[in-house]
Amino acid sequence: MTTTQPDPAAGAAVKAADRAHVFHSWSAQGLIDPLPIAGAEGSYMWDYEGNRYLDFSSQLVNTNIGHQHPKVVAAIQEQAGKLCTLAPGFAVDVRSEAARLIAERTPGDLDKIFFTNGGAEAVENAVRMARLHTGRSKVLSTYRSYHGATAAAINLTGDPRRWASDTASAGVVHFWGPFLYRSPFHAENKQQECERALRHLEDTIAFEGPQSIAAIILETIPGTAGIMVPPPGYLAGVREICDRYGIVFILDEVMAGFGRTGRWFAADHFDVTPDLMTFAKGVNSGYVPLGGVAISAEIAATFDKRPYPGGLTYSGHPLACASAVATINAMAEERIVENAAEIGEKIIGPALQDIAERHPSVGEVRGMGVFWALELVRNRETHEPLVPYNASGADNAPMAEFAAACKERGLWPFVNMNRTHVVPPCTVTETEAKEGLAALDEALTAADAHTV
Ligand SMILES: Cc1ncc(COP(=O)(O)O)c(C=O)c1O
């Protein structure tokens, strides 16, 4: 790998311009210190000081194919030379091909693709379709979820990022999904958790009025909220409930889709077909912004003669679609989805179980493919989280120390609340995975120091 020569002066200039003019997401602008990055390739990125980081976060869990995949870069360059942009109303070769390749992989009859620029817009449009299709307004989502930062998507989101935007009048009702380690239902095993979670959902529907509910949206495996793999039978149970009440079932595969779990879609593990499925991130690893909604035949038929009242200037942008075509083809040719499954099963899963045995701060390990979470705790018996829910400042010091310990060891971690997620690219090699897991193992000593 060719990393760029260290150039601290260039890094300082990048940072100065950033601090002067760039307004960053989710941040108190005066309190952040963004690291200037000079370049990236495969599973690594590097700064201007000569430090290289193994990216165990895949940026925001989107670089499933790694950085600078040559086939994807070439496809974007080729498309740029041919046709950079075209309005969504025209038929264009790369858009047609991207839609075909996606529809070929989505479950069941989700064969029509509405393209957006990212995940939140995909959720926004899926909800709009569900409301128009059913003529109902309410949407149910779980507390432990993230669905994006636009109006409907942030209201659907369960995590605290919603609070500042929540008008409590967005037609959203939250409920509890299954999560045995912190069971909202005091369940003692997966089967109980599944049964009680489904009963809780049924009760919520009964008291909200089934005839007022347009959709239930779930992340197939909730991502940012903690990679909680649903217990066997849960998603099938939700599907059955939706069918019984004429509610549209939306699966949000923005994070879990396109290889992350070791299958093209997380839904493939559970044999369940939603009515609408949102995707983004891994569809082209974010090389050019792209997301979308895969639509069932029945919902698509609603808009056969009646116009769909939604659109975006850049829907199905040719550069984005060209990168999706190249990404999906490269993932198939190079067995990248299979690699994610194998690395998860043979390397990451066993290593994390071993790490958990040796570190008192690890309360639980869960996941599959290249989609894993370590639940960090102060006390294994009580499950008390290493830091309180939504902690900041001094309260969050144990997690901040853990993250710093990772970075000192050349590992870029994904950290959220009391968890670290092991979410490298789907292309991660066995050697890279072992390198990152060894750094993680050492860094967890910083978390162990806070256990009681
Ligand atoms: C499950 C899920 N849905 C939606 C989104 C929003 O996607 P975007 O940030 O592309 O708008 C995300 C982003 O992390 C996500 O994880």
The ligand as a Gaussian input file, in Angstrom:
#p B3LYP/6-31G(d) Opt

LIG

0 1
 C      -30.418000       1.867000       9.634000
 C      -30.160000       3.246000       9.109000
 N      -31.152000       3.900000       8.461000
 C      -30.975000       5.130000       7.948000
 C      -29.777000       5.790000       8.091000
 C      -29.608000       7.152000       7.518000
 O      -28.781000       7.124000       6.415000
 P      -28.095000       8.463000       5.853000
 O      -27.132000       8.907000       6.903000
 O      -27.456000       8.008000       4.575000
 O      -29.173000       9.438000       5.627000
 C      -28.711000       5.155000       8.753000
 C      -27.415000       5.824000       8.932000
 O      -26.581000       5.440000       9.720000
 C      -28.919000       3.864000       9.284000
 O      -27.951000       3.198000       9.940000

